[in-house]
Amino acid sequence: MRCRTPRGTLAVLSVTLLLLKSTWFSATAVIPQVRAEWGLSGEGVAWLTIAVQWGFVAGALLSAAFTVADAIAPTRLIFLSSLGAAGANLLLLATGGLALGVTARFATGFFIAGVYPPALKLISTWYRHRRGAAMGLLVGALSVSSGVPHLVNGLGGLDWRIVIVTTSVLTVAGGVVTLVAIAEGPFPFPAAVFDPRQVRAVLRDRGTRLAVIGYLCHMWELYAMWAWFLVFFTAAMHRRGLDDPVLAAYVTFAVFAVGGLANWSCGALGDRIGRERTAIAMLAVSGTCAATIGLLLDAPLWLLVVVGLVWGYSVVGDSTQFSTLVTELADQSYVGTALTVQMALGFLLTGATIWLVPAIEQAAGWHWALAVLAVGPLVGIVAMHRLLRSRSP
């Protein structure tokens, strides 16, 4: 039976996305075990993470070029993509080295590109008002789902194969529920036709372009923080003579989970005080955390956890603002394509910072490795100030 109300649809879609995107960080959550078993270097570990980002970029660019997110029903696209993502994730069980592992992770990211943008477009068809809060809850589910592998990791006794199988099963379950229980809402976007020119048209509009720039600055920080927080926190524990990977997994999951709360609460805040103002506030807090958390490497562990949680909250509190702005500012016939272009460019950028953080760590240590991420929020604040001025009466 399909959901027929906005709240029911939002609740079900949030739960299904919690399941659908769990494959994204399935390998990242078990890096210590995979690294030991496969004999990976630090650079090899980075490539396992970057491969997912670039796979997403490839899938998103292909989707945008053929306006797939606007030409295929979102529920069907999400279902088919979930099958592909789960299958690609399971390929890790048949690999024993970096080359095939990177291929499997690339394929996982490729198929996830068919889940995220269509889901945001889908929930937008149910909400004209309070869209920010609705999309915030949805993106919050995605944030939490990205941390689910860390929770499974802790509960599963750190057997990395359990993490891979569990997240693949969850992804398929999410796709099936989406197909069976969710429909488009009463405010559908205008029908679109295949038009490759829309990829360039998205960036010609000044408002949409500034929203995309803000999103890029947000992505400069976000995925590198998510990718390396477990490694950073584990290093901090080792400096104190602690060797507790389960505790590290739970703290990392908490950093992801608090981000889920941030997406919903900041989405609602954006509806009230403005999306640009909310984004500016979150960028300021997260940038400060990025610049200073490395300096707390030898501080009391509880303080490091607190700052990590504040960072986990603020680093995603601005995400909903950018996605909602794009649904409001872009050509309404090509909202799915606009979201896909935005995400493709953002995830392309994440490869740079995911590689950059461990490179700086090797040269200068964890005290300074994460500080480079503060550059993104600083530039993002400038972009949001300009967008705010251009939209002010």
C-alpha positions in Angstrom: 0.0 0.0 0.0 1.4 3.4 -1.0 1.7 6.3 1.3 -0.8 9.1 0.5 0.2 11.8 2.9 3.2 14.1 3.0 4.2 13.1 6.5 3.7 9.4 5.8 5.8 9.6 2.6 8.5 11.6 4.4 8.7 9.1 7.2 8.9 6.1 4.9 11.3 7.7 2.5 13.6 8.8 5.3 13.7 5.2 6.7 14.4 3.7 3.2 17.2 6.2 2.5 18.7 5.3 5.9 19.0 1.8 4.4 19.8 2.8 0.8 23.0 4.8 1.3 24.5 2.6 3.9 26.8 1.0 1.2 28.5 4.4 0.7 30.8 4.1 3.7 30.7 0.4 4.1 34.4 0.0 3.2 35.5 3.2 5.0 34.1 1.8 8.3 36.3 -1.3 8.1 39.5 0.3 6.8 41.7 -1.0 9.6 40.7 -4.6 9.0 40.8 -4.4 5.2 44.1 -2.6 5.2 45.7 -5.3 7.3 44.2 -8.2 5.3 45.0 -6.7 1.9 48.3 -5.1 2.9 47.3 -1.6 1.8 49.4 1.5 2.1 47.9 4.8 3.3 47.6 5.9 -0.4 45.7 2.7 -1.2 43.2 3.3 1.6 42.6 6.8 0.3 41.9 5.4 -3.2 39.3 3.0 -1.8 37.4 6.1 -0.5 38.0 8.3 -3.5 36.7 5.6 -5.8 33.2 5.9 -4.4 33.2 9.6 -4.8 34.4 9.4 -8.4 31.9 6.6 -9.2 29.2 8.9 -7.9 30.5 11.7 -10.1 30.5 9.4 -13.2 27.0 8.2 -12.5 25.7 11.7 -11.8 27.3 13.2 -14.9 25.9 10.5 -17.1 22.5 11.0 -15.5 22.7 14.7 -16.0 23.8 14.4 -19.6 20.8 12.3 -20.4 18.4 14.0 -17.9 17.7 10.6 -16.4 16.5 12.0 -13.1 13.8 14.0 -14.9 12.9 11.3 -17.5 12.5 8.2 -15.4 10.1 7.9 -12.4 12.1 8.5 -9.3 10.8 5.4 -7.4 11.8 3.1 -10.3 15.2 4.8 -10.7 15.9 4.4 -7.0 14.9 0.7 -7.0 17.1 -0.2 -9.9 20.0 1.8 -8.5 19.7 0.1 -5.2 20.1 -3.3 -6.8 23.2 -2.1 -8.6 24.8 -0.5 -5.5 24.2 -3.6 -3.4 25.7 -5.9 -6.0 28.7 -3.7 -6.4 29.2 -3.6 -2.7 29.1 -7.4 -2.5 31.9 -7.6 -5.0 34.3 -6.6 -2.2 33.9 -10.1 -0.8 35.3 -11.6 -4.0 38.3 -9.2 -4.2 41.6 -9.5 -2.4 43.5 -6.5 -3.4 43.4 -2.8 -4.3 42.7 -2.9 -8.0 39.4 -4.9 -7.9 38.5 -3.2 -4.6 38.7 0.2 -6.2 36.6 -1.1 -9.1 33.9 -2.4 -6.8 33.8 0.9 -4.8 33.7 2.9 -8.1 30.7 0.9 -9.2 29.0 1.4 -5.8 29.3 5.1 -6.1 28.1 5.0 -9.7 24.8 3.4 -8.7 24.2 5.5 -5.6 24.0 8.5 -8.0 20.7 7.1 -9.0 19.4 7.2 -5.4 20.3 10.5 -3.8 19.2 13.3 -6.3 15.9 11.5 -7.3 15.0 11.1 -3.6 15.4 14.8 -3.0 13.3 15.6 -6.1 10.7 13.1 -5.0 10.1 14.6 -1.6 9.9 18.0 -3.1 6.7 17.0 -5.0 5.0 16.6 -1.6 6.1 19.9 -0.1 5.7 23.5 -1.3 5.8 25.0 2.2 8.2 23.8 4.9 10.3 22.2 2.1 13.5 22.9 4.0 12.4 20.9 7.1 11.2 18.0 4.9 14.4 17.9 2.9 16.4 18.3 6.1 14.8 15.2 7.6 15.6 13.3 4.3 19.2 14.5 4.1 19.5 13.7 7.8 18.6 10.1 7.1 21.3 10.0 4.5 23.8 11.4 7.0 22.9 8.8 9.5 22.9 6.0 6.9 26.5 7.0 6.0 27.4 6.2 9.6 25.5 2.9 9.8 28.5 0.8 8.8 30.4 2.2 11.8 27.5 1.0 14.1 27.4 -2.4 12.4 31.1 -2.5 12.7 31.0 -2.1 16.4 28.1 -4.5 16.9 29.5 -7.1 14.5 32.7 -7.6 16.4 34.7 -5.8 13.6 34.3 -8.6 11.1 34.4 -6.5 7.9 32.5 -9.1 5.9 29.5 -8.8 8.2 29.5 -5.0 7.5 29.6 -5.5 3.7 26.8 -8.1 3.7 24.6 -6.3 6.1 24.8 -2.9 4.3 24.1 -4.6 0.9 20.9 -6.3 2.3 19.8 -3.0 3.8 20.2 -1.3 0.5 18.1 -3.8 -1.4 15.4 -3.6 1.3 15.3 0.2 1.0 14.9 0.0 -2.8 12.0 -2.5 -2.6 10.2 -0.4 0.0 10.6 2.7 -2.1 9.2 1.0 -5.2 6.2 -0.5 -3.4 5.2 2.1 -0.8 6.1 5.5 -2.2 4.6 7.6 -5.0 5.1 11.1 -6.4 3.2 13.9 -4.5 0.5 16.3 -5.6 3.0 19.0 -6.7 5.0 17.3 -9.5 7.5 19.2 -11.4 6.8 19.9 -15.1 7.5 17.1 -17.5 11.0 17.2 -19.0 12.4 16.1 -22.4 15.9 15.0 -23.2 18.0 18.2 -23.4 21.8 17.9 -22.8 22.0 21.7 -22.9 20.4 21.8 -19.5 23.7 20.9 -17.9 25.2 24.2 -18.9 21.9 26.1 -18.4 21.9 25.2 -14.7 25.1 27.2 -14.1 24.0 30.2 -16.2 21.5 31.4 -13.6 23.3 33.5 -11.0 21.2 32.4 -8.0 21.5 28.7 -8.9 25.2 29.2 -9.6 25.8 30.7 -6.1 23.9 27.9 -4.4 26.0 25.4 -6.3 29.2 27.3 -5.2 28.1 27.1 -1.6 27.5 23.4 -2.0 31.0 22.9 -3.4 32.5 24.7 -0.4 30.4 22.5 1.9 31.6 19.3 0.1 35.2 20.5 0.3 34.9 19.8 4.0 32.2 17.2 4.5 33.4 13.9 3.0 37.0 14.3 4.0 35.9 14.9 7.5 33.6 11.8 7.3 36.3 9.7 5.6 39.1 10.4 8.1 37.4 11.1 11.4 37.7 7.4 12.5 41.4 7.3 11.6 42.0 10.7 13.3 40.2 9.6 16.5 41.9 6.2 16.6 45.3 8.0 16.3 44.2 10.3 19.2 43.3 7.2 21.3 46.7 5.6 20.5 48.5 8.7 21.8 46.8 8.0 25.1 47.8 4.4 25.1 44.2 3.2 24.3 43.4 0.5 21.8 39.7 0.2 21.6 38.4 0.0 18.0 34.8 -0.6 19.1 34.8 2.7 21.1 36.3 4.5 18.1 33.5 3.0 15.9 30.8 4.1 18.3 32.1 7.7 18.6 32.4 7.9 14.8 28.8 6.7 14.4 27.7 9.4 16.9 29.4 12.1 14.8 27.4 10.9 11.8 24.2 10.5 13.8 24.3 14.0 15.3 24.5 15.2 11.7 21.1 13.6 11.0 19.6 15.8 13.8 21.4 18.9 12.3 19.9 18.3 8.8 16.3 18.3 10.2 16.7 21.1 12.7 18.7 23.4 10.4 16.2 22.7 7.6 13.4 23.9 9.8 15.6 26.9 10.8 16.2 27.7 7.2 12.4 27.9 6.6 12.2 30.4 9.4 15.2 32.7 9.1 16.4 32.1 5.6 18.5 29.4 4.0 21.5 31.7 3.3 21.6 32.9 6.9 21.4 29.4 8.3 24.1 28.2 5.9 26.4 31.0 6.9 26.1 30.2 10.6 26.8 26.5 10.1 29.7 27.2 7.8 31.2 29.5 10.4 31.0 26.8 13.2 32.2 23.9 11.1 35.1 25.9 9.7 36.2 26.8 13.2 36.0 23.1 14.2 38.1 22.1 11.2 40.7 24.7 12.0 41.1 23.8 15.6 40.3 20.1 16.3 43.8 19.0 15.4 45.2 21.2 18.1 43.1 19.2 20.6 44.9 15.9 19.7 46.4 15.8 23.2 43.5 17.4 25.0 41.3 15.4 27.3 39.5 12.7 25.3 36.0 14.0 26.4 36.8 17.4 24.9 37.9 15.9 21.6 34.6 13.9 21.5 32.5 17.1 22.2 34.3 19.1 19.5 33.9 16.1 17.2 30.1 16.1 17.8 29.8 19.9 17.3 31.7 19.4 14.0 29.5 16.5 13.0 26.4 18.7 13.6 27.6 21.8 11.9 29.4 20.2 8.9 26.0 19.0 7.6 23.7 21.6 9.0 24.2 23.7 5.8 23.7 20.8 3.3 19.9 21.0 3.2 20.1 24.7 2.6 21.9 24.3 -0.7 19.8 21.5 -2.0 16.5 23.3 -1.1 17.8 26.5 -2.8 18.5 24.6 -6.0 14.9 23.2 -6.1 13.6 26.7 -5.6 15.9 28.6 -8.0 16.5 26.2 -10.9 14.3 25.7 -14.0 11.4 23.7 -12.6 11.3 21.3 -15.5 14.9 20.2 -14.8 15.1 20.2 -11.0 16.4 16.6 -11.0 19.1 17.5 -13.5 20.1 20.6 -11.5 20.4 18.6 -8.3 22.4 16.0 -10.1 24.8 18.6 -11.7 25.3 20.1 -8.2 26.1 16.8 -6.6 28.3 15.7 -9.5 30.5 18.8 -9.2 30.5 18.5 -5.4 31.5 14.9 -5.2 34.2 15.4 -7.9 35.7 18.0 -5.5 35.7 15.6 -2.6 38.3 13.4 -4.2 40.8 16.2 -3.8 40.4 16.7 0.0 40.1 13.0 0.7 43.5 12.7 -0.9 44.9 15.9 0.6 44.2 15.2 4.3 46.4 12.1 4.6 49.1 13.8 2.5 49.2 16.6 5.0 49.1 14.2 7.8 52.2 12.4 6.5 54.0 15.7 6.2 52.9 17.6 9.3 50.9 15.2 11.4 47.2 15.2 12.6 47.7 18.5 14.4 47.4 20.3 11.0 45.9 17.7 8.6 42.3 18.7 9.1 42.8 22.4 9.1 42.9 22.6 5.3 39.2 21.7 5.3 38.4 25.2 6.9 39.1 26.8 3.5 35.8 25.5 2.1 33.5 27.1 4.7 35.3 30.4 4.4 34.7 30.7 0.7 31.1 29.4 1.2 30.3 32.2 3.6 31.3 34.7 0.9 29.1 33.0 -1.7 26.1 32.9 0.6 26.5 36.6 1.5 26.3 37.4 -2.2 23.3 35.2 -2.7 21.6 36.8 0.2 22.2 40.3 -1.1 21.0 39.4 -4.6 17.7 38.0 -3.2 17.0 40.8 -0.8 14.3 43.3 -1.9 
